[in-house]
Amino acid sequence: MNKQQTTNTSATLRLRSGQALSAGNKQPTTNTSASLSAGNQQPTTNNKQQNLLITGGAGFIGSNFTHYYGQHHPGNKVVVLDALTYAGNKANLAGLESPENFLFVKGDICDRPLVEKLLAEEEIDVIAHFAAESHVDRSILGPDAFIRTNVVGTFTLLEAFRQHWQEQGKPEDYRFLHVSTDEVFGSLGPEDPQFTETTPYAPNSPYSASKAGSDHLVRAYFHTYGLPTLITNCSNNYGPYHFPEKLIPLMCINILLGKPLPVYGDGENVRDWLYVGDHCAALDVVIEKGKVGETYNIGGNNEVKNIDLVRMLCTLMDELAPQLPVSPAEKLITFVKDRPGHDRRYGIDASKIQRELGWSPSQTVESGLRSTIEWYLQHRDWWGPLLSQEYKAYYEEMYNRR
Ligand SMILES: NC(=O)c1ccc[n+]([C@@H]2O[C@H](COP(=O)([O-])OP(=O)(O)OC[C@H]3O[C@@H](n4cnc5c(N)ncnc54)[C@H](O)[C@@H]3O)[C@@H](O)[C@H]2O)c1
């Protein structure tokens, strides 16, 4: 198989860097290096070269993971497959410049021939599957894309990977990591125990229902075919490269622009916040050490009410951002009509991954928000262009016509 040839040449970009294995030469590598941006997690040691396909690698978490994985496994090859929807941005992958061990492919996970070709030609051993429609509000406005990408797309990947794995003689070290959400478990009351891996599924939005459907498919492929799958269910993430429509970047950007801070309902909804670098470290550990067929909950143990989070952001922005248009920023808080079916509380019990795989979060909400705000202050050139006409039309529909 000629690994120097790319599949979808019109849509493919190879980027250049120094080191690197020849792509066709799967030499064992040992990764013991690297300081961790995600805090005090220990890097994992990987004695075998892996070729990783990251779907949705130009989105928020996928791009953070692509950077993380490149830093911690510099000898391994990464192929990013991303359709570059409104949420995907190639600028998120800037700096990943290596000709032989990084490949970006613009394409759709529902495109089975393309997926099959990539798996074969790039000799993929591991899929880290992030690609999704991910925004609850958009799923309420238009659920079709959520069913297509999250359910049909995951099914397409599973089928293509099953065929590839079988053709290669069912290697024991192949993995299909499915990145999912705590929203599949539904909503908790104030006194309910946190979600565990055995909490029954009870999704309440088209987004969470589509993710639940995909989780069930992944589970079934392990039980039916023995496909080496792993599922993670994670709480709300925040950090660099977060698209402006989501709560934390939306509030940061509106504070910088002096625009109202729309808080849904009474603001008492609780989310369990996790810094994205900690999520990446957890996913890396799950790929390395997770037991196939298992699911792992990932959370920050940081349950915070939305209104308290927004107040925290205001206080930090008052401190960190010079010359805000409206100060103190709290004056911008505006309560708006609630989201339909808005889940009241999410809380993750992450004791299994801590106990079995040795992962725990390194950031508190305070430290994570501080570095996130600093990143947004330093990267106006990243988020400015994302406030496009399409985004403004969406924003108008979501917040100004409620
Ligand atoms: N953001 C969170 O707080 C959070 C928490 C837990 C789990 N998750 C899960 O993590 C994953 C990534 O979330 P995110 O916040 O980074 O999402 P995102 O919306 O920022 O990124 C999704 C990416 O997938 C790509 N994509 C969409 N449809 C595609 C298709 N058909 N084919 C190929 N690529 C496609 C987009 O272009 C984009 O780059 C999702 O599966 C999501 O359910 C997210």
The ligand as a Gaussian input file, in Angstrom:
#p B3LYP/6-31G(d) Opt

LIG

0 1
 N      -18.464000      20.652000      23.959000
 C      -18.732000      19.938000      25.061000
 O      -18.852000      20.503000      26.156000
 C      -18.833000      18.436000      24.979000
 C      -18.948000      17.707000      26.162000
 C      -19.005000      16.316000      26.092000
 C      -18.938000      15.684000      24.864000
 N      -18.845000      16.396000      23.731000
 C      -18.765000      15.671000      22.449000
 O      -17.452000      15.904000      21.951000
 C      -17.468000      15.930000      20.531000
 C      -16.852000      17.214000      20.044000
 O      -17.598000      18.329000      20.555000
 P      -17.188000      19.820000      20.198000
 O      -17.747000      20.689000      21.240000
 O      -15.754000      19.887000      19.885000
 O      -18.010000      20.020000      18.842000
 P      -17.825000      21.112000      17.712000
 O      -19.206000      21.422000      17.225000
 O      -16.958000      22.235000      18.161000
 O      -17.007000      20.354000      16.561000
 C      -17.579000      19.360000      15.780000
 C      -16.680000      19.144000      14.574000
 O      -17.238000      18.081000      13.791000
 C      -17.206000      18.475000      12.428000
 N      -18.307000      17.795000      11.745000
 C      -19.640000      18.007000      11.906000
 N      -20.339000      17.192000      11.091000
 C      -19.433000      16.436000      10.412000
 C      -19.523000      15.412000       9.444000
 N      -20.714000      14.990000       8.984000
 N      -18.389000      14.865000       8.978000
 C      -17.182000      15.275000       9.418000
 N      -17.031000      16.259000      10.330000
 C      -18.138000      16.829000      10.815000
 C      -17.373000      19.977000      12.439000
 O      -16.883000      20.575000      11.246000
 C      -16.556000      20.357000      13.657000
 O      -15.200000      20.568000      13.320000
 C      -18.936000      15.777000      20.123000
 O      -19.153000      14.451000      19.751000
 C      -19.714000      16.140000      21.370000
 O      -20.933000      15.442000      21.427000
 C      -18.793000      17.772000      23.756000

